[in-house]
C-alpha cells in the first residue's frame, strides 16, 4: 500500500502537502481494560473512530512505538502520527524539570550511546513506510545529551521526508518543532508573538485530563488560531488506564494504583486515569469541550439584526460544500423557527452568510438564542453521514431573561406566628418557617412535603484531581463544615397582606463571618430566598463554591432545567454546552469518574424542576443565573478527605433522596496540569462578598 504526502518546515510552519495543518492531537498509550497493554486491532480502530467523531486528527504514540496496526489504521483512516522511541529515563532527571546530575544520567554517558541509538534506529527502520507518521520523537523525559544530537543527525540523513519533534531539545538545534510539555501561558504567549520564527510550536503534552478536568481549554486555542506558527498540541491523554476488576461481591469497577492487592506497594493512586475517555472508551464530559474547541468550522456574529453571521472554513483540504447546515431560533428555550442553508467555501476562507432567520427584538423577560450546526453530508473516514461536527450559539442583543416577575399574586393567605415559627397557609399549601434556627421547616403542597432537608449554606465541593494537585483540599478545608457550624444571631419576621418576610442573621463560626438569608413568602406559595455573605476576617482561603444544599424526596427524580447542557459543565468548561431545555432522570446526572469526585454540574441555569411521575414537584427559579446539581449523593459521598484513599465507583451508593445544590458559583475545574496549577483566576472564588437569590415554588400537573 502506498501513501503520497509531503511533510516539511517552511517559513516557520509545518506544512502537510503544502498546507499548515494544525495538530488537534492526543497522547495515546496502548491500553485495554481487559488485556492490559495488549491491544487488538479492534481496540485501536475504536480509538480512532471516537477521536474522529470528536474532531481529533493526530496521535502521539507515547512513549514507545505502538502495534503496527496503529500505523496501518492511521494510514487508512487519515490520522497524523508522531512516532516515539521507547526511551525514558525520567527517574534520573529530565530537561526543563529542574537540576539533575548529568554525571550519572544515561543520556550524557558514552557507555549508554549504543542503547539509545539502537532503539531510535529500530523505530525508524520498522515504521518508515507509514505515510501517517509525520514526525519522529527520540524519546520522552530522557535528557538531551550528545547521543540525541547524533541521533537527530542520523534521522535527518536517513529520512529526509519527515521532521523531528523532540521535547527535551527545547529550542536547541536537534528538533524541528518546538514541542514543550505543560508550558505556561507566559511562554506560550511569548513564543506566539515572536517575529521571524523559523520553527513551529506544537505542545507535545498539555491540558492534563485527569478526572474532572479540561478547564480553560479554549484559551490555548485562542492563541493557536491567531498565530499561524502555533500549530496545536497533544492532550494528555486519551484513555483512562483502568483494569476491569470485581470485588468479593462480584461488583465491577476499573482498578488503578493500589488496587488488586498492591496497596502496600508504591503507587501513584489514580495518576494513570488521565483520559478524555473512560477505560471502556466511553467519552467523558471533557471530550465534548475538546470537540467544540477543535471544530474546523467557525461561526461568529456579523450582524444578527440583519440576519447574517460569518462562517470560517478552518479545514485545509475540504470545501464546506461537503456539509449541511441548519439553524434554529429559540425563545426562552422553546423553538420558534428553524431552517437550513448551504455554504460553498474553500479551505482557509471566511464569508458572511444569511442562514434565513428573522431577527426579533427581545422584550422584557425574553431571550432569543440562535443555534447553528454543521453536519456531514456523506460518510468521511470513520465519521458517518449526519454527524454534528460543528456548532455555535448566539444570543440576540437586548435579551434579558431575568428582567421578569418571579412571584405571582395569589389568593389571600393565613399567617399564624408564635415564638417558634411562623406558618403561612394558602390555597393547597402550608409553609412553616422556623424562627429558632432560621430555616424552612416544611413546604407542603397538596398535603405533600416537598422539602425533606431545608436549604443550608454550602461552601465545599468534593475535590477534583486538580484540586488535590494544587492543595485546595487542604488550603480551603476550613470551608468543609463552615455551612453547618453556624450560630443564629438574629431572626425577625415582618408581615403584610401580600407577603411574609423572615430575616435571618447567621454567624459562620469556622470563618468568623456574617451570613444573611431573607425568606419572602408571597400569596401564591412561592418562597424567595435572598442570600448574602461577607468575610469577617482578612486572609480567608478561596471558596470552593457559594451556594445552598437541600434534599427532597427520592420520587421527585425527573430533572428538567433551562440552562447549559446536556453534558456536565463548569464555569471554565462550558463552551460545548448550549443554553437550552433539557430533561432526564436524576440518576443520569451522575458522572462515574473512576476516582469519585465532584460531578454532574450545570451552569447558567435559569430554572429547574424536580417532579414525580405525575408531574408534581418542586421548581427553582434564579433571579440571576444559577449553577446547580441534582444527584442521589451528597458532596461528602465523593470526598475522601485529605488523601484519595483509593476510592472506587463501587464505594459510592445512592441515597434515599435527591440532593439538590443551588449555587451562585463553583470554582472552575482547571486543567493546565494536575500537580500544582490552579484554575485561572477568573474562575476562582476569591472575593470577600457574595450574594444571590432564587425562588422556590411548586409544580402542579
N, C-alpha and C positions, 0 to 999 in steps of 0.2 A: 504494500500500500504506500502511496506517495502523497506527500503534502507539499504544497508550494506556498512559501511565505518568505518575508524578509524582516529581520529584526536589526535595528541599527540605532545608534545615538547620533543625532544631528542637531546642531544649534541648541544643545541642552535639553533635547527632547528624546524620549524613547519612541521610535516610530515602528509601527507594525504595518507592513505593506504601504509605507509612506505616510501613515496617519498616526497622530499622537494619542494612542489609546490610553485610557485611564484604567488602572488596575483596581477593580472593585472586588477585592480578594479576601480569602480566609486562610488561616493556617489549618492544615489537616493532619491529624495523627491517624495512623492505622489502628482502628479500634472497633470491636464488635462486642456488644454486651453479652453475647453467648460464647463466642470463641476467643475473646480477649484480643490479642494483637494479630490474630489471623483473620484477614478479611477476604470474603469471597467477591467475585465479580459482581454479584447482585447487590452486595452492600455498597460497593464503590459506585455502581450505577445509580443506586438510590441517593447517595450523597450528591452526585452531580445533578440529578433531577431536582432535588429540593433546592440546591443552590440556584439553578437557573430559574426556578419559579419565583425566587426572591432576589433577582437582579444581581447575582454574584457571577462574575465572569472569570475569576482567577483563583488559583490554588498555590500555596507554598507548601511543598512536601516536607513539612517539618517532622523530624530533624534528621532525616535519612532518606535514601532512595526508597520509594514505595514499590508495591507489587507492580510488575509490568502492566497489569490490567489497568491501573490508573492512567498511564500514559496512552495506552491504546484507546481507552474510552474518551480521554480528553482530546485525542486526535479526532475521534469520530464525531463527538458532540460539540467540539469547539470551546474548550476551556484553555486559558493561558496558564502555564505552569512554571514555577520556579523549582528546579530540582536541587536538592541539598545533600551534600556529602554527610555521611554518618560520623561526624566529628563533633564532640562537645566535651570540653574539659572545664566545665563551669566550676566544679568543686575546687579547682586550682586557681580560679580567678578568671576574669574576663575584662576586655577593654570596655571603657565607658562606665564601669561599675566600681570605681574606686581603686586604690592602690593594691597591687598584688606583687608577689615576688617572682620576677622573670628568671631568676637564677635556677628555679626548680620547676618552672612551668614547661610542659612538653612542647608548646608552640615555639619556644625560644632555645631549645636544646637540640644540637645536631644529631644526637642519637635517636631522636624521635622523627627525624626528617622522613625516612622511608615509610614509616607507618602512616604519616599524613598523606604523602604523595600517592601511596598505593590506593587509599580509599577515594581520593579525588579522581585519580586516573580511571579507576574501575567504574565509577559513576558515569563519567563522560563516555567511556567506551561502550558501556552497556546500553545507554539510553540515547545516544547521539542521533539516532534516526527518527526520533519522535518530533513531529512538526510542532506539537503543542508546547514544547519546552522552549521558552524564550530566554531564560536566564539560568546560569549555574550559580549556586551558592557553595562556598568551600567549607561551610560548617556553621555552627551556632554557638555563640558564647564560648569561644575556644581560643581567645587571644589572637594576636596578629604578628606573630614572629616571622623571621626571614623565610620560612618554608611557604608561607601564604603569598609572598611576593613571587617566589619561584613558581608556585602552582598557578598563580594568575597568569604569568607569562606563558607557561606551558599550555593552559586552556586557550589563550588568545591565539597561539600558534596552531594548535590542533583543530580548533573550531572557530573559524572566522565568521560564522553565521549567527552567533549568539553573543549575549552580553553577560557580564559577571555582576551579580548583586550580592555583596558581602558586607553585612552589618558591622563586623568587627574592624573593618578598614576605616570606618568613619569617613573622613574626606581625604584619606591618603590615596595614592595612585592605583592601588590594587583593587579597585571596584569601579565599575562603570556607572553605577547608580548609588547615590547617597541613600542609605537604607537603614535609618536608626530604628530602635525599638523603644516605644513608650516615650517618645520625645515630648518635652513640654511645649506649650503653645508659644512661649517666647522664642524658642529655637525654630519651631515650625514657621512662625511669622517672619522671623529674621531671614531664614533661607528663602521664603516665598518672595520677599521684597528685594532680594539681591538683583543687581543688574549684571549682565554678561555672564550668566550661569552657563557652565559647559556640561553639567550633568543633571539629570532629572532626580527628583526626590520621591521615593516610594517607601513608606513605612513598612518594615518587614513584620513588625508586630505593633498593634495599638488597640485601643477600645477593648480593654480586658473584660470579657463577657462572663465573668464568674457569678453564678447565681442571678439574682435580680439586679441587672446591670445595664450597660449600654446607654447611660445617660449622656446628655450633651453631645451625642454622636454627630449631629448636624454641623457642629462648629468646625470639625475637621474639613467637612466637605464644602463649607462656605469658602474656605481657603483653597481647596483643591480646584474648585470650579472657577475661581477667579484668576489663578496664576497657572499658566499652561505647563510650566516645568514641575508643578506639584501634581504627580501622576498617580495619586491614590495610596493604597496600602492593603495590608493583610491583617484582618481582625484576629485577635487571639481569643478563642479559637472556634472550631466548627462544632464539635460534638462532645458532650459530657462523656467522660471515660469511666462510666459506672459499669459494674458487672451485675447481671441479673442474678439475684440470690433469693433464698427463702429463709425465714426464721423457723424456730422449732414448731410453730403452728401452721407452717405452710404458706404464710403471707409473703408475697413477693415485694422486693424493693431493689433499688440499684445501690450496690455496695461501693464504698470508696475507702479511703485511707483509715485504717484502724478497725475495719470490719473483717469478717471472715476469719476471726481468730487471731488477727495480727495487732490487736490493740496494745499489746505490751512491747511492740517493736516501734522503732522510729517511723513516723509517717507525717504527712503534711495535711492531715484532715481531708477536706474536700477540694484541695488545690488542683485536682485533675478534673474537676467538674466546672469547666470554663466555657461550655458550648453555647452556641446560638440555637442548637437543637438538643433535645434530651438524648439520652443514650440510645433510645429506640428510633431516633431521627424525627420525632415529633417536634415541630417548631416551638420555640419559646417566644414569649411576647416580644423580647428584644429584637428578634429577627424581623418582626413587622416594621420596626423603625429602620432597620438596615435596608429592607426592600424599598421603603419610601424614599430614603435619602439617596440611595443608589439609582433611582429610576432614571431612565435615559430620555424621557420626555418631560420637559419642564414647562409648567404653566405659571404665568404671572399676570397680575392685573394690568390692564391697559386703560380701559375706561368702561367700568361696569355700567355707568349711567348711559353710555352709548351702545351697550351690548357687546363690547369687544374685550378680548383677552389676548395675551401674547403667548405663542407656543414656540418653544425652542427644541430643536432636534439635537440631542446630545449623543446620538449614535454616531459612529464613524464610517459605517458602511451601509446603512439601511435608510431608505426613504420612508417617511411616515405614511405614505400611501398604502403601506402594508398593514395599517392598523385601522380599527374602527373607533370612533369617538362618540361619547354620549355626554349629555348634561342633564341635571335635574335641579329644579328650584324648590327650596323648602321654606315654608313659613312656620316659624316656631317648631321646626322638626317635621312638619307634615308636608308631603309633596304636593305642590300646586301646579307644576308644569314640568315637562321633560321633552327631550328631543335628541337628535343625533346629528353628526356632521362629519365631514372628511377633511383631511389635511394632506396636501401634496407638498412635502418639504424635504429638501435634500439634507444630507448629513451636515451637521455643524451650523445650519442656518436657523433663523428665527423669523416669525411673521406674526402680524396682528390678524386675528381671525374673528369672525362673528358667528358664534355657535347657533344663535337663533333664539335666545331667551330675551324676554322683555323686562326691562328694569322697572321695579316697583318701589315707590318711595315708602320706606318704613314709617309706620305710625307709632305712637307711644305704646310700649309693651310688645312691639314686634321686632323680630329679627329675620332677615332673609338670607339664606345660605345657598350658594351655588356650588354644586359638586360637579366636577369634570373628571371623566375617566377615559382611559385608552385601553383597548382590548386587542389581542391578537386576532387577525382575520383568518389566518391559517396556522396550522401547527408549525413550529420552528424549533429545531433541535429537540429538546425534551419538553418544550412548553406547548400545551395543547391549544387548539382553537378556542377563542372566547375567554382567554385568561386575562385578568386585570393586571396590566404591567405598570400603570402609572395613574396617579390621581392627584387632585388638588381640591381644596375647599376655599371658597371666597365668601366674605361677609359683606353685605351691602352697607355702604356708608350710611350712618344715621341709625343703624339697628341698635336697639336698646331694650332687650327683653325685660330687664329689671325695672324699667320705668312703668310700673303697673301696681295695682292694688292686690295685695296678697291675702287679705282677710275680707270676708263678706259680711254684710249685715245679716241678722237673723231675727228670729222671734225673741221676745223678752226672755231673760233667764232669771233664775232664782239664786241668790247668794246667801250662804249660811257660814258664819265665822265664829270660831271660839279660840281659845288660847293655843290650840294645837294645829289648827288647819283652817283653810277657807275652802268651802265646797261650792262649786258652781254647777247648777243643773239647768239643762235646756232641753230642746227637742231631741229626744232619744240619746242624750249624752249626760255624763256625770264626771266632773273633773275635781280631783282633790289636790290642793297644793299644801304641802306640809310646811308649817311655819317653823317647826323645831329644827329641821335640817335643810330647809330651803330647796326642796325637791318636788317633783311631780309624784304625788302619792299613788294616784291611779288615773287612767284615762279610759273611761268606759263609754263605749258607743254601742247602742242596740244591746245593752246588757253584757258586752264582752270587753274585758280589759285588754287594750291594745299594747300597753307597755308593761313588760314584766319588771325590767330594771330601769329605773329613772336615768335620764341623761346625766352623766358625770363628767367633770373636767378630765381631759385625757391628753397627755403630752408625749407619750412614749410610742415607739414602734419596735417591732421585733427586728433586730439588726440584720441588714443585708450583709453579704460578704464584704462589700466595700466598706461598710461601717466598721466591721471588725478590723479591716486593714488600716483605717485611719483612727482607730481607738474611740470612735463615737460611743461604743457600748460601755466604755469606762468614763470618758470625759464628760458625757452627758447623763451619766447614770442617776444623778440626783433627780432627774425628771421621771424616773420609773414609777415612783409611788406618789409624786407630787400632787396628782389629782385626787388621791384618796386620803392622804394625811392632811386634812383640812380642818379648819375651825370656823364655825359660823359666828361672825362678828355682829351682824345685824340683819333682821328681817322686818320689812314693813309692807303693809297691804293698803292699797287705795282702791276705791270702787266708785263706779258711776253707773248710769243707766245703760251705757253701751260698752263697758269694759271693766275688768278687774285686773289690777296690776300688783304683782308681788316682786319687790326689790330685795335681792339677797346680796350681802357683802360677806365674802369668804376671805379667809387668810390662809394662804398656802404655806404651811409651816416649814416644809423642807427647803423652800427657796425664799421664804420671808417676803412674800409678795401678795398684793391685793388682787382679788378676782371677783368680778361682779356679774350677776345674772339678773335679768329682768324678764319675768314671765307676764305676758299680757294675754288675757283670755277675752275673746270677743263673743257676741251672742250666737254666732254660727258654730261655736265649739272649737274654733281654732286657738292654738297657743303660739304666740310669737315669742321666740327666745332670743334675747339680746345678750351677748357675752362680751366682756372686755377684761383685759389683763394689763397690768403694768408692773414691771420689775421693781422690786422693793429694795434691792441692793445692787451694787455695781459688780461686774465681773461674772455674772451667771453664765454657765455654758450654753451652747447652742441648743435650741429646742428641736427635737426630732419631729414634732408635729404640734399643731394647735387645733384642738377640736374637742368633741364630746363623744362618749361611747354610751350606748344604751342596748338593752336586749328586749326582744319582742317574741311572742310565741312562735314555735317552730313551724306551725302550719301556715304562717304568712311567708311562704317561701317562693312566691312568684315576684321576681325582682325586675322592675321596669324603671327606666330613667331617661332623662333628656340631658345628654352631656357627651363627653368623648368616649368612644368605644368602637367596636365591641370589645377589643382586646384590652387587657390591663394597661394602664398608662399612668405616668407620673409627670411632675412639673418639668423635668428635663428630658422626658421621653414621651412625647405626645403628638408629634407631627403626623404619625401614622394613624392616629385615632381621630376621625372626623366627629364633629358635633352632630348628634342625631338622636333618634328614638331607638332604644334598644330594650330587649327583654329576654330573660331566661330564668332558670331556677337559681336559687341561692347557691346550691351545691356546685353549679357550673362556674361560679366566680373564683373558686379556689384554684391556684396555680401550684402544682405539686413539685416545687423545686426540690432537687434530690436532698439537699440540706434545707429543711424547712426554715422559712424566713418571711418577712413582710411580703404580702402578695395581694392580688385581686383589686387593686385600687383603680378609681376612676376620677378624673379631674374635670373642671369646668362644667359641673353638673348644675342644671337649672332646677330640676325637681326629680324626685324618685318616689316610687310606691313599692310597698311590700304587701301583697294581698294573698288571700287563700284561694282555694279552687272556685269559690263563688264570686270572686272579685271584690271581697270585702277586706279592708285593712287600713294601712297607715300611709300617709303621704307627707313628704318633707319638701318644702319649697324654700329655695335660697333667696334671700334678699340681695345677695351678690353670688357669684359663682361659688359652688361648694366642691370639696373633694371628699369622696365617700368610699366606703366598702361595706359589703353585706356578706358575711360568711357564717358558717356554723362553728367557728372557732374564735376564741379570744386572742388578743395580742400575746398574752403570756404563754399561750399554747405553742407559739412559734419561737419563743425567746429562750435560748438555753442558758442565759446569764453571762458570766464573764469569760467562759470558754465555750467552744462549739459543741463539745460532748458527743460528737459523732451522731447527732440526731438524724433520723431517717423518716421517710414519709409514713412508714407504718407506726411511728411513735405519735402520730397526730390522729386524734379522734374527734369526730363531730360531737358538738354539744346538743343538748335538747332544747335549743332555742336558736334564734337568729341574732347575731351580734352585729349591730349597726354602728359604724363610725361616721359621724357627720362632722367634717373638719372644714376649717378655712384653708389650711395648707399643711403639707408634709414636706420634709426635706427631700430633695432630689436623690436619686439612687446613685449618681456618679457613674464612673466607668473609665476614666483615664488610666487608672490601674487599680489593683485591689490590695495594695500594700502601703498605702500612705496618703494618696491624694484624696481630697475632699470633693464633694460636688462643687460645681462652680458657684461663686458667691451669690449670684442672683437666684440660686435655687436652695439657699440655706436660710434658716430662720434665726437671724441674728439681732432683730430689733428688740427694743425694750417694751414695746406696746403692741398689742394685737386686739382686734375686735371684729366680730362678725355677727350675723343674725340669720335665723331661719324660722320657718313656720311649720308647726305640727298640726295636721288635721286628719280627719277620717276620709276613707274612700268607701263610698256606699255603692253597691251594684245597681 
